[in-house]
Amino acid sequence: MSAAIPGANSPVFSGSYAPDDVEFLLKRVRLDPTPTGVKERLIQTRSAHYSEMISEEMLPDAPYLDIFEAACRSGVPRLAREVRSLSGQILDLVQAGRSSPCLTLCSLVRAGVPYGVLLRRDLARSGVDVAHFGVSIIRDRGLDEVAMRRILSERPADGVIFVDGWTGKGAIATELVLSWGALTGRDATLVVIADPCGRADLCGSREDWLIPSGILGGNVSGLISRSILRPDLIGPGDFHGCLRLDHMSDVDLSRDFVDRVDRELATLPPRINPDPEAAPSEAARFRAAAERAVDAIADRFVVRNRNRIKPGIAEATRAILRRRPDRVLVRSISGDPDIAALIHLCRRDKVPLLEAPDMTGPYRAITLIRETT
């Protein structure tokens, strides 16, 4: 059973965030969950697109939340520094005339939203005219054109900056370039916290590190699901869809997480010099290393569909939570506290864990999705 919710395109929809923090341009829908095994078979046989189905998002258990808290203790101060660095890099674009001073942050749902919230707050404190929206982008389907046309009716195209949490193989970055170019004829500007594959325009660093929000889902992203696009729910004039994750409200950390980073921002100087490896001149080196790593895994495990390869700590973790993993490869098992969440999940779900520093390249963890036969 599935049904659109009447009036779901409300002009004010901020999930569990404060209304000033973000406006989600999403249509709230109802959709029964698809069992993970069924979903995997439909995706891999190309009988259905991943955006047409969704599995139930499970509540994190107490040990997992403890791992998240441990990640925050070291990760929140680093996140604050990298957000402040990115704010400065965005202001440099404005001062150089490469962006309109009327800035519009478009966070890619869901992973980009906490960082769009933080960047909006930080830029607004500098006196910048800045708006923040949460918008959908779907692999092989592109940006939500209805949402982007709504934004462009109110805000200048040359001030649009897209925000995401991290890059994996760069599939979404590539989708963004093609989709935004087709819509506007312009180059997209993508800002991320971590860019291990060298595909973002601005980044906090290119290290594959444990970004705390990367190991959770809707309960750190405003209590919304990933985006949904299927014709019985989303009409020609509708935004892409999402589900409300009310069952996770008791463990919702969305506001607490951004407020925690924001308090740390208040302790920092007005400008933070970017990490040297975040310089655009370094991107090609990371891009080549990422491609070599993906090639090595595809060759070693005879992977015909590279969508089965999920590189980076965040993507590797989310793949275990949402998909059917075959194995997880890590740079180091015993000497890397940043993969504690992965190890917890692998042990819980009996997923093989392999130490393979010769194949992981710039990534510290890579999950290989099980092939459906």
TORKOL-4160 file (C-alpha; in steps of 0.2 Angstrom, whole numbers, padded with zeros to 4 digits, m for minus):
373
<pt num="1" X="0000" Y="0000" Z="0000"/>
<pt num="2" X="0006" Y="0018" Z="m0004"/>
<pt num="3" X="m0002" Y="0035" Z="m0004"/>
<pt num="4" X="0003" Y="0053" Z="m0006"/>
<pt num="5" X="m0001" Y="0064" Z="0009"/>
<pt num="6" X="m0013" Y="0078" Z="0004"/>
<pt num="7" X="m0005" Y="0095" Z="0006"/>
<pt num="8" X="0013" Y="0087" Z="0008"/>
<pt num="9" X="0021" Y="0102" Z="m0002"/>
<pt num="10" X="0019" Y="0113" Z="0013"/>
<pt num="11" X="0030" Y="0129" Z="0011"/>
<pt num="12" X="0037" Y="0126" Z="0029"/>
<pt num="13" X="0044" Y="0109" Z="0032"/>
<pt num="14" X="0060" Y="0108" Z="0043"/>
<pt num="15" X="0059" Y="0090" Z="0049"/>
<pt num="16" X="0065" Y="0090" Z="0067"/>
<pt num="17" X="0076" Y="0105" Z="0064"/>
<pt num="18" X="0072" Y="0123" Z="0069"/>
<pt num="19" X="0062" Y="0132" Z="0055"/>
<pt num="20" X="0076" Y="0144" Z="0052"/>
<pt num="21" X="0089" Y="0131" Z="0049"/>
<pt num="22" X="0082" Y="0123" Z="0034"/>
<pt num="23" X="0067" Y="0121" Z="0022"/>
<pt num="24" X="0065" Y="0104" Z="0015"/>
<pt num="25" X="0058" Y="0104" Z="m0003"/>
<pt num="26" X="0052" Y="0087" Z="m0002"/>
<pt num="27" X="0034" Y="0079" Z="m0003"/>
<pt num="28" X="0030" Y="0069" Z="0012"/>
<pt num="29" X="0023" Y="0052" Z="0007"/>
<pt num="30" X="0018" Y="0035" Z="0014"/>
<pt num="31" X="0026" Y="0019" Z="0007"/>
<pt num="32" X="0027" Y="0002" Z="0015"/>
<pt num="33" X="0045" Y="m0004" Z="0018"/>
<pt num="34" X="0052" Y="m0017" Z="0006"/>
<pt num="35" X="0062" Y="m0031" Z="0014"/>
<pt num="36" X="0081" Y="m0029" Z="0011"/>
<pt num="37" X="0083" Y="m0045" Z="0002"/>
<pt num="38" X="0069" Y="m0041" Z="m0010"/>
<pt num="39" X="0075" Y="m0024" Z="m0013"/>
<pt num="40" X="0092" Y="m0030" Z="m0017"/>
<pt num="41" X="0086" Y="m0042" Z="m0030"/>
<pt num="42" X="0075" Y="m0029" Z="m0038"/>
<pt num="43" X="0089" Y="m0016" Z="m0039"/>
<pt num="44" X="0103" Y="m0028" Z="m0045"/>
<pt num="45" X="0091" Y="m0036" Z="m0058"/>
<pt num="46" X="0086" Y="m0018" Z="m0063"/>
<pt num="47" X="0068" Y="m0023" Z="m0060"/>
<pt num="48" X="0066" Y="m0007" Z="m0050"/>
<pt num="49" X="0076" Y="0008" Z="m0046"/>
<pt num="50" X="0082" Y="0010" Z="m0028"/>
<pt num="51" X="0073" Y="0027" Z="m0027"/>
<pt num="52" X="0056" Y="0017" Z="m0029"/>
<pt num="53" X="0058" Y="0007" Z="m0013"/>
<pt num="54" X="0064" Y="0009" Z="0005"/>
<pt num="55" X="0068" Y="m0002" Z="0019"/>
<pt num="56" X="0063" Y="0001" Z="0037"/>
<pt num="57" X="0076" Y="0011" Z="0046"/>
<pt num="58" X="0081" Y="0002" Z="0062"/>
<pt num="59" X="0084" Y="0011" Z="0078"/>
<pt num="60" X="0102" Y="0011" Z="0083"/>
<pt num="61" X="0105" Y="0000" Z="0099"/>
<pt num="62" X="0114" Y="0007" Z="0115"/>
<pt num="63" X="0131" Y="0001" Z="0110"/>
<pt num="64" X="0130" Y="0009" Z="0093"/>
<pt num="65" X="0124" Y="0026" Z="0101"/>
<pt num="66" X="0139" Y="0024" Z="0113"/>
<pt num="67" X="0151" Y="0023" Z="0097"/>
<pt num="68" X="0142" Y="0038" Z="0090"/>
<pt num="69" X="0145" Y="0048" Z="0106"/>
<pt num="70" X="0164" Y="0043" Z="0106"/>
<pt num="71" X="0165" Y="0048" Z="0088"/>
<pt num="72" X="0158" Y="0065" Z="0093"/>
<pt num="73" X="0170" Y="0068" Z="0107"/>
<pt num="74" X="0184" Y="0069" Z="0094"/>
<pt num="75" X="0174" Y="0073" Z="0079"/>
<pt num="76" X="0164" Y="0088" Z="0084"/>
<pt num="77" X="0180" Y="0099" Z="0087"/>
<pt num="78" X="0186" Y="0094" Z="0070"/>
<pt num="79" X="0170" Y="0097" Z="0062"/>
<pt num="80" X="0169" Y="0114" Z="0069"/>
<pt num="81" X="0186" Y="0118" Z="0062"/>
<pt num="82" X="0181" Y="0111" Z="0045"/>
<pt num="83" X="0165" Y="0121" Z="0044"/>
<pt num="84" X="0173" Y="0137" Z="0048"/>
<pt num="85" X="0187" Y="0133" Z="0035"/>
<pt num="86" X="0173" Y="0130" Z="0022"/>
<pt num="87" X="0164" Y="0146" Z="0027"/>
<pt num="88" X="0180" Y="0156" Z="0024"/>
<pt num="89" X="0182" Y="0147" Z="0007"/>
<pt num="90" X="0164" Y="0151" Z="0002"/>
<pt num="91" X="0167" Y="0170" Z="0007"/>
<pt num="92" X="0182" Y="0170" Z="m0004"/>
<pt num="93" X="0172" Y="0164" Z="m0019"/>
<pt num="94" X="0160" Y="0179" Z="m0016"/>
<pt num="95" X="0175" Y="0191" Z="m0013"/>
<pt num="96" X="0183" Y="0185" Z="m0029"/>
<pt num="97" X="0167" Y="0188" Z="m0039"/>
<pt num="98" X="0165" Y="0169" Z="m0042"/>
<pt num="99" X="0148" Y="0168" Z="m0033"/>
<pt num="100" X="0134" Y="0180" Z="m0030"/>
<pt num="101" X="0134" Y="0188" Z="m0012"/>
<pt num="102" X="0116" Y="0181" Z="m0012"/>
<pt num="103" X="0120" Y="0164" Z="m0007"/>
<pt num="104" X="0109" Y="0149" Z="m0007"/>
<pt num="105" X="0115" Y="0133" Z="0001"/>
<pt num="106" X="0106" Y="0117" Z="m0007"/>
<pt num="107" X="0110" Y="0103" Z="0005"/>
<pt num="108" X="0109" Y="0086" Z="m0004"/>
<pt num="109" X="0097" Y="0075" Z="0006"/>
<pt num="110" X="0101" Y="0068" Z="0018"/>
<pt num="111" X="0119" Y="0068" Z="0022"/>
<pt num="112" X="0122" Y="0086" Z="0017"/>
<pt num="113" X="0109" Y="0093" Z="0028"/>
<pt num="114" X="0118" Y="0095" Z="0045"/>
<pt num="115" X="0132" Y="0104" Z="0037"/>
<pt num="116" X="0121" Y="0115" Z="0027"/>
<pt num="117" X="0113" Y="0120" Z="0043"/>
<pt num="118" X="0130" Y="0124" Z="0051"/>
<pt num="119" X="0136" Y="0133" Z="0036"/>
<pt num="120" X="0120" Y="0144" Z="0035"/>
<pt num="121" X="0122" Y="0148" Z="0053"/>
<pt num="122" X="0141" Y="0152" Z="0052"/>
<pt num="123" X="0138" Y="0163" Z="0036"/>
<pt num="124" X="0123" Y="0172" Z="0043"/>
<pt num="125" X="0134" Y="0177" Z="0058"/>
<pt num="126" X="0146" Y="0185" Z="0045"/>
<pt num="127" X="0132" Y="0196" Z="0039"/>
<pt num="128" X="0129" Y="0186" Z="0023"/>
<pt num="129" X="0112" Y="0185" Z="0014"/>
<pt num="130" X="0111" Y="0166" Z="0014"/>
<pt num="131" X="0096" Y="0154" Z="0013"/>
<pt num="132" X="0096" Y="0135" Z="0015"/>
<pt num="133" X="0086" Y="0122" Z="0007"/>
<pt num="134" X="0086" Y="0103" Z="0008"/>
<pt num="135" X="0084" Y="0095" Z="m0010"/>
<pt num="136" X="0084" Y="0078" Z="m0017"/>
<pt num="137" X="0097" Y="0071" Z="m0030"/>
<pt num="138" X="0095" Y="0053" Z="m0035"/>
<pt num="139" X="0108" Y="0043" Z="m0045"/>
<pt num="140" X="0103" Y="0040" Z="m0063"/>
<pt num="141" X="0088" Y="0052" Z="m0060"/>
<pt num="142" X="0097" Y="0069" Z="m0056"/>
<pt num="143" X="0092" Y="0084" Z="m0046"/>
<pt num="144" X="0074" Y="0087" Z="m0041"/>
<pt num="145" X="0070" Y="0100" Z="m0055"/>
<pt num="146" X="0054" Y="0105" Z="m0047"/>
<pt num="147" X="0063" Y="0110" Z="m0031"/>
<pt num="148" X="0077" Y="0118" Z="m0041"/>
<pt num="149" X="0065" Y="0129" Z="m0052"/>
<pt num="150" X="0057" Y="0134" Z="m0036"/>
<pt num="151" X="0073" Y="0140" Z="m0029"/>
<pt num="152" X="0078" Y="0149" Z="m0045"/>
<pt num="153" X="0062" Y="0158" Z="m0045"/>
<pt num="154" X="0068" Y="0166" Z="m0029"/>
<pt num="155" X="0087" Y="0166" Z="m0028"/>
<pt num="156" X="0101" Y="0169" Z="m0041"/>
<pt num="157" X="0108" Y="0154" Z="m0050"/>
<pt num="158" X="0126" Y="0161" Z="m0048"/>
<pt num="159" X="0124" Y="0160" Z="m0029"/>
<pt num="160" X="0119" Y="0142" Z="m0028"/>
<pt num="161" X="0131" Y="0131" Z="m0018"/>
<pt num="162" X="0127" Y="0112" Z="m0016"/>
<pt num="163" X="0132" Y="0104" Z="0001"/>
<pt num="164" X="0135" Y="0086" Z="0005"/>
<pt num="165" X="0144" Y="0077" Z="0019"/>
<pt num="166" X="0157" Y="0067" Z="0009"/>
<pt num="167" X="0161" Y="0059" Z="m0007"/>
<pt num="168" X="0162" Y="0041" Z="m0010"/>
<pt num="169" X="0166" Y="0036" Z="m0028"/>
<pt num="170" X="0160" Y="0053" Z="m0035"/>
<pt num="171" X="0144" Y="0046" Z="m0042"/>
<pt num="172" X="0133" Y="0060" Z="m0035"/>
<pt num="173" X="0146" Y="0073" Z="m0039"/>
<pt num="174" X="0145" Y="0068" Z="m0057"/>
<pt num="175" X="0126" Y="0067" Z="m0057"/>
<pt num="176" X="0126" Y="0085" Z="m0050"/>
<pt num="177" X="0137" Y="0092" Z="m0063"/>
<pt num="178" X="0126" Y="0084" Z="m0077"/>
<pt num="179" X="0110" Y="0089" Z="m0069"/>
<pt num="180" X="0114" Y="0106" Z="m0064"/>
<pt num="181" X="0122" Y="0110" Z="m0081"/>
<pt num="182" X="0107" Y="0103" Z="m0090"/>
<pt num="183" X="0096" Y="0114" Z="m0080"/>
<pt num="184" X="0106" Y="0130" Z="m0080"/>
<pt num="185" X="0120" Y="0129" Z="m0092"/>
<pt num="186" X="0132" Y="0132" Z="m0077"/>
<pt num="187" X="0145" Y="0123" Z="m0067"/>
<pt num="188" X="0140" Y="0116" Z="m0051"/>
<pt num="189" X="0149" Y="0121" Z="m0035"/>
<pt num="190" X="0149" Y="0106" Z="m0023"/>
<pt num="191" X="0155" Y="0108" Z="m0005"/>
<pt num="192" X="0159" Y="0093" Z="0007"/>
<pt num="193" X="0167" Y="0090" Z="0023"/>
<pt num="194" X="0177" Y="0075" Z="0017"/>
<pt num="195" X="0182" Y="0072" Z="m0001"/>
<pt num="196" X="0193" Y="0057" Z="m0002"/>
<pt num="197" X="0189" Y="0054" Z="m0020"/>
<pt num="198" X="0194" Y="0072" Z="m0026"/>
<pt num="199" X="0177" Y="0076" Z="m0034"/>
<pt num="200" X="0171" Y="0091" Z="m0024"/>
<pt num="201" X="0175" Y="0109" Z="m0027"/>
<pt num="202" X="0178" Y="0114" Z="m0009"/>
<pt num="203" X="0181" Y="0102" Z="0005"/>
<pt num="204" X="0186" Y="0103" Z="0024"/>
<pt num="205" X="0199" Y="0089" Z="0020"/>
<pt num="206" X="0202" Y="0074" Z="0008"/>
<pt num="207" X="0204" Y="0062" Z="0023"/>
<pt num="208" X="0192" Y="0048" Z="0024"/>
<pt num="209" X="0189" Y="0051" Z="0043"/>
<pt num="210" X="0175" Y="0046" Z="0055"/>
<pt num="211" X="0162" Y="0060" Z="0052"/>
<pt num="212" X="0150" Y="0056" Z="0067"/>
<pt num="213" X="0134" Y="0059" Z="0057"/>
<pt num="214" X="0140" Y="0047" Z="0044"/>
<pt num="215" X="0137" Y="0032" Z="0055"/>
<pt num="216" X="0119" Y="0037" Z="0058"/>
<pt num="217" X="0104" Y="0040" Z="0047"/>
<pt num="218" X="0087" Y="0049" Z="0049"/>
<pt num="219" X="0090" Y="0053" Z="0068"/>
<pt num="220" X="0104" Y="0065" Z="0064"/>
<pt num="221" X="0096" Y="0072" Z="0048"/>
<pt num="222" X="0080" Y="0079" Z="0053"/>
<pt num="223" X="0069" Y="0063" Z="0055"/>
<pt num="224" X="0067" Y="0061" Z="0036"/>
<pt num="225" X="0071" Y="0046" Z="0025"/>
<pt num="226" X="0081" Y="0046" Z="0010"/>
<pt num="227" X="0072" Y="0053" Z="m0005"/>
<pt num="228" X="0059" Y="0043" Z="m0015"/>
<pt num="229" X="0054" Y="0045" Z="m0033"/>
<pt num="230" X="0040" Y="0034" Z="m0041"/>
<pt num="231" X="0026" Y="0039" Z="m0052"/>
<pt num="232" X="0012" Y="0033" Z="m0041"/>
<pt num="233" X="0018" Y="0045" Z="m0027"/>
<pt num="234" X="0027" Y="0059" Z="m0036"/>
<pt num="235" X="0018" Y="0068" Z="m0050"/>
<pt num="236" X="0025" Y="0080" Z="m0063"/>
<pt num="237" X="0024" Y="0096" Z="m0052"/>
<pt num="238" X="0029" Y="0087" Z="m0036"/>
<pt num="239" X="0045" Y="0088" Z="m0026"/>
<pt num="240" X="0054" Y="0071" Z="m0024"/>
<pt num="241" X="0047" Y="0062" Z="m0009"/>
<pt num="242" X="0052" Y="0057" Z="0008"/>
<pt num="243" X="0045" Y="0048" Z="0023"/>
<pt num="244" X="0044" Y="0055" Z="0041"/>
<pt num="245" X="0053" Y="0044" Z="0053"/>
<pt num="246" X="0042" Y="0047" Z="0068"/>
<pt num="247" X="0047" Y="0030" Z="0075"/>
<pt num="248" X="0065" Y="0037" Z="0078"/>
<pt num="249" X="0059" Y="0052" Z="0088"/>
<pt num="250" X="0065" Y="0045" Z="0104"/>
<pt num="251" X="0083" Y="0044" Z="0098"/>
<pt num="252" X="0083" Y="0060" Z="0087"/>
<pt num="253" X="0100" Y="0069" Z="0088"/>
<pt num="254" X="0097" Y="0081" Z="0074"/>
<pt num="255" X="0097" Y="0097" Z="0083"/>
<pt num="256" X="0108" Y="0092" Z="0097"/>
<pt num="257" X="0122" Y="0087" Z="0085"/>
<pt num="258" X="0122" Y="0103" Z="0075"/>
<pt num="259" X="0120" Y="0114" Z="0091"/>
<pt num="260" X="0135" Y="0104" Z="0098"/>
<pt num="261" X="0146" Y="0108" Z="0083"/>
<pt num="262" X="0139" Y="0126" Z="0083"/>
<pt num="263" X="0145" Y="0129" Z="0101"/>
<pt num="264" X="0162" Y="0123" Z="0096"/>
<pt num="265" X="0162" Y="0136" Z="0082"/>
<pt num="266" X="0160" Y="0149" Z="0095"/>
<pt num="267" X="0177" Y="0146" Z="0102"/>
<pt num="268" X="0186" Y="0147" Z="0085"/>
<pt num="269" X="0194" Y="0162" Z="0077"/>
<pt num="270" X="0185" Y="0170" Z="0062"/>
<pt num="271" X="0195" Y="0162" Z="0049"/>
<pt num="272" X="0203" Y="0144" Z="0048"/>
<pt num="273" X="0216" Y="0141" Z="0035"/>
<pt num="274" X="0211" Y="0126" Z="0024"/>
<pt num="275" X="0220" Y="0109" Z="0025"/>
<pt num="276" X="0234" Y="0110" Z="0012"/>
<pt num="277" X="0227" Y="0094" Z="0004"/>
<pt num="278" X="0210" Y="0102" Z="0002"/>
<pt num="279" X="0218" Y="0113" Z="m0011"/>
<pt num="280" X="0211" Y="0111" Z="m0029"/>
<pt num="281" X="0228" Y="0107" Z="m0035"/>
<pt num="282" X="0227" Y="0091" Z="m0025"/>
<pt num="283" X="0211" Y="0084" Z="m0031"/>
<pt num="284" X="0218" Y="0075" Z="m0046"/>
<pt num="285" X="0230" Y="0065" Z="m0035"/>
<pt num="286" X="0215" Y="0059" Z="m0024"/>
<pt num="287" X="0204" Y="0056" Z="m0039"/>
<pt num="288" X="0217" Y="0044" Z="m0047"/>
<pt num="289" X="0220" Y="0035" Z="m0031"/>
<pt num="290" X="0201" Y="0032" Z="m0028"/>
<pt num="291" X="0199" Y="0026" Z="m0046"/>
<pt num="292" X="0214" Y="0013" Z="m0043"/>
<pt num="293" X="0206" Y="0007" Z="m0027"/>
<pt num="294" X="0189" Y="0004" Z="m0035"/>
<pt num="295" X="0197" Y="m0004" Z="m0050"/>
<pt num="296" X="0207" Y="m0016" Z="m0039"/>
<pt num="297" X="0192" Y="m0022" Z="m0029"/>
<pt num="298" X="0182" Y="m0024" Z="m0045"/>
<pt num="299" X="0196" Y="m0035" Z="m0052"/>
<pt num="300" X="0199" Y="m0045" Z="m0037"/>
<pt num="301" X="0181" Y="m0049" Z="m0033"/>
<pt num="302" X="0174" Y="m0049" Z="m0051"/>
<pt num="303" X="0162" Y="m0035" Z="m0049"/>
<pt num="304" X="0153" Y="m0031" Z="m0065"/>
<pt num="305" X="0141" Y="m0017" Z="m0057"/>
<pt num="306" X="0152" Y="m0005" Z="m0048"/>
<pt num="307" X="0137" Y="0002" Z="m0039"/>
<pt num="308" X="0140" Y="m0013" Z="m0027"/>
<pt num="309" X="0156" Y="m0005" Z="m0021"/>
<pt num="310" X="0153" Y="0007" Z="m0007"/>
<pt num="311" X="0170" Y="0016" Z="m0002"/>
<pt num="312" X="0173" Y="0027" Z="0013"/>
<pt num="313" X="0169" Y="0025" Z="0031"/>
<pt num="314" X="0152" Y="0033" Z="0030"/>
<pt num="315" X="0146" Y="0024" Z="0014"/>
<pt num="316" X="0153" Y="0008" Z="0020"/>
<pt num="317" X="0144" Y="0010" Z="0036"/>
<pt num="318" X="0127" Y="0015" Z="0028"/>
<pt num="319" X="0128" Y="0000" Z="0016"/>
<pt num="320" X="0129" Y="m0012" Z="0031"/>
<pt num="321" X="0114" Y="m0003" Z="0039"/>
<pt num="322" X="0103" Y="m0003" Z="0023"/>
<pt num="323" X="0109" Y="m0016" Z="0011"/>
<pt num="324" X="0115" Y="m0034" Z="0011"/>
<pt num="325" X="0134" Y="m0033" Z="0012"/>
<pt num="326" X="0146" Y="m0047" Z="0006"/>
<pt num="327" X="0161" Y="m0041" Z="0015"/>
<pt num="328" X="0170" Y="m0026" Z="0022"/>
<pt num="329" X="0188" Y="m0021" Z="0018"/>
<pt num="330" X="0198" Y="m0010" Z="0029"/>
<pt num="331" X="0215" Y="m0002" Z="0029"/>
<pt num="332" X="0218" Y="m0008" Z="0047"/>
<pt num="333" X="0207" Y="m0018" Z="0059"/>
<pt num="334" X="0216" Y="m0016" Z="0076"/>
<pt num="335" X="0224" Y="0001" Z="0074"/>
<pt num="336" X="0210" Y="0012" Z="0068"/>
<pt num="337" X="0197" Y="0018" Z="0081"/>
<pt num="338" X="0187" Y="0027" Z="0067"/>
<pt num="339" X="0180" Y="0010" Z="0061"/>
<pt num="340" X="0173" Y="0005" Z="0078"/>
<pt num="341" X="0155" Y="0007" Z="0071"/>
<pt num="342" X="0159" Y="m0004" Z="0056"/>
<pt num="343" X="0167" Y="m0018" Z="0067"/>
<pt num="344" X="0152" Y="m0017" Z="0079"/>
<pt num="345" X="0140" Y="m0020" Z="0064"/>
<pt num="346" X="0151" Y="m0033" Z="0056"/>
<pt num="347" X="0152" Y="m0043" Z="0072"/>
<pt num="348" X="0133" Y="m0041" Z="0075"/>
<pt num="349" X="0128" Y="m0046" Z="0057"/>
<pt num="350" X="0142" Y="m0059" Z="0054"/>
<pt num="351" X="0149" Y="m0049" Z="0039"/>
<pt num="352" X="0167" Y="m0054" Z="0034"/>
<pt num="353" X="0180" Y="m0041" Z="0038"/>
<pt num="354" X="0196" Y="m0041" Z="0029"/>
<pt num="355" X="0212" Y="m0030" Z="0031"/>
<pt num="356" X="0217" Y="m0025" Z="0014"/>
<pt num="357" X="0228" Y="m0009" Z="0014"/>
<pt num="358" X="0234" Y="m0013" Z="m0003"/>
<pt num="359" X="0217" Y="m0011" Z="m0010"/>
<pt num="360" X="0208" Y="0003" Z="0000"/>
<pt num="361" X="0218" Y="0017" Z="m0007"/>
<pt num="362" X="0213" Y="0034" Z="0000"/>
<pt num="363" X="0199" Y="0025" Z="0009"/>
<pt num="364" X="0199" Y="0017" Z="0027"/>
<pt num="365" X="0184" Y="0006" Z="0023"/>
<pt num="366" X="0175" Y="m0001" Z="0008"/>
<pt num="367" X="0159" Y="m0012" Z="0009"/>
<pt num="368" X="0156" Y="m0024" Z="m0006"/>
<pt num="369" X="0137" Y="m0027" Z="m0008"/>
<pt num="370" X="0132" Y="m0045" Z="m0010"/>
<pt num="371" X="0128" Y="m0050" Z="m0028"/>
<pt num="372" X="0110" Y="m0057" Z="m0030"/>
<pt num="373" X="0110" Y="m0073" Z="m0040"/>
